[in-house]
Amino acid sequence: HGELSEARLNVICRRYTAGQGLPTHVDRPRMFEEDVFGCVLENSSDSALEFRQGDRNGQIYSTFRVDEKPGICFRQRGEARYAWSHGVEPLCSGVRISVTWRWLAKAS
């Protein structure tokens, strides 16, 4: 993994309210270092981080939804970032507050 310097650290603090979410996506390789860490500080909503695995036609074969109790922390790497799409459906009600830590990849 190499050195994870503070100069390359990217921290995202997000407060989601009704109508807001994180569009489902697959991470782009080589943009950030391998490990991405997250922590949910509060979630009084009906939405949570969800992973989906499917084919190019949009057929979903597997899903995994993170049980977002306050204080839960997680690490994303490998297939969780590149083979499974992930995102947060727009909230219908409540609030979701999360922090994400990731490091910009070193220039090649």
C-alpha positions in Angstrom: 0.0 0.0 0.0 2.9 2.4 0.5 2.8 5.4 2.7 -0.6 7.0 3.3 0.5 10.6 3.6 -1.7 13.4 5.0 -1.0 15.5 1.9 -2.9 12.9 -0.2 -5.8 12.4 2.3 -9.3 13.1 1.0 -12.0 13.2 3.8 -15.7 13.5 2.9 -18.1 14.5 5.6 -21.7 14.2 4.3 -25.1 15.0 5.9 -27.9 13.5 3.8 -31.5 14.7 4.2 -34.8 13.8 2.5 -34.3 13.5 -1.2 -30.5 13.2 -1.0 -28.4 10.0 -1.7 -25.2 8.8 -3.2 -25.7 7.6 -6.8 -24.9 3.9 -7.4 -21.4 3.6 -8.9 -18.3 1.5 -9.2 -15.0 3.1 -8.2 -12.5 4.1 -10.8 -9.2 2.1 -10.5 -6.0 4.0 -9.9 -7.7 7.2 -8.7 -7.3 6.4 -5.0 -5.3 4.0 -3.0 -6.8 0.6 -2.4 -8.5 1.0 1.0 -11.4 3.4 1.5 -12.7 3.7 5.1 -16.1 4.9 6.2 -18.0 5.6 9.4 -21.7 6.3 9.9 -22.2 8.8 12.7 -26.0 8.9 12.5 -28.7 7.2 10.4 -32.4 7.9 11.3 -33.4 7.3 7.7 -34.7 4.3 5.8 -31.6 4.2 3.5 -28.1 2.7 3.9 -25.0 1.9 1.9 -26.0 -1.0 -0.4 -23.8 -3.1 -2.7 -25.2 -4.8 -5.8 -23.6 -7.3 -8.1 -25.1 -7.9 -11.5 -24.5 -8.1 -15.2 -24.1 -5.4 -17.9 -27.8 -5.6 -18.7 -28.8 -4.4 -15.2 -29.8 -7.8 -13.9 -29.0 -7.9 -10.2 -27.8 -11.2 -8.7 -26.7 -10.3 -5.2 -27.2 -7.4 -2.8 -25.7 -6.5 0.5 -26.9 -3.7 2.7 -24.7 -2.4 5.5 -26.4 -2.4 8.9 -25.8 1.3 9.7 -26.0 1.6 13.4 -24.4 4.8 14.8 -20.6 4.3 15.0 -20.3 1.5 12.5 -17.1 1.7 10.6 -16.2 -0.2 7.4 -13.4 -0.7 4.9 -13.9 -1.1 1.1 -11.3 -2.7 -1.1 -11.0 -5.0 -4.1 -14.2 -6.4 -5.5 -16.3 -4.3 -3.1 -15.0 -1.2 -4.9 -14.6 -2.5 -8.5 -16.9 -5.5 -9.1 -19.9 -4.5 -6.9 -21.8 -1.2 -7.5 -22.5 0.7 -4.4 -24.5 3.7 -3.3 -27.2 5.1 -1.0 -30.7 5.5 -2.2 -32.2 8.9 -1.7 -33.6 9.3 1.8 -37.4 9.5 2.2 -37.1 10.9 5.7 -34.6 11.2 8.6 -30.9 12.1 8.4 -27.7 10.1 7.5 -24.3 11.5 8.5 -21.1 9.7 7.4 -17.4 10.3 7.1 -15.2 8.7 4.4 -11.4 8.6 4.3 -9.5 7.9 1.1 -6.0 8.7 -0.2 -5.3 10.0 -3.7 -3.1 7.6 -5.6 0.5 8.5 -6.1 1.3 9.9 -9.5 2.9 7.2 -11.7 
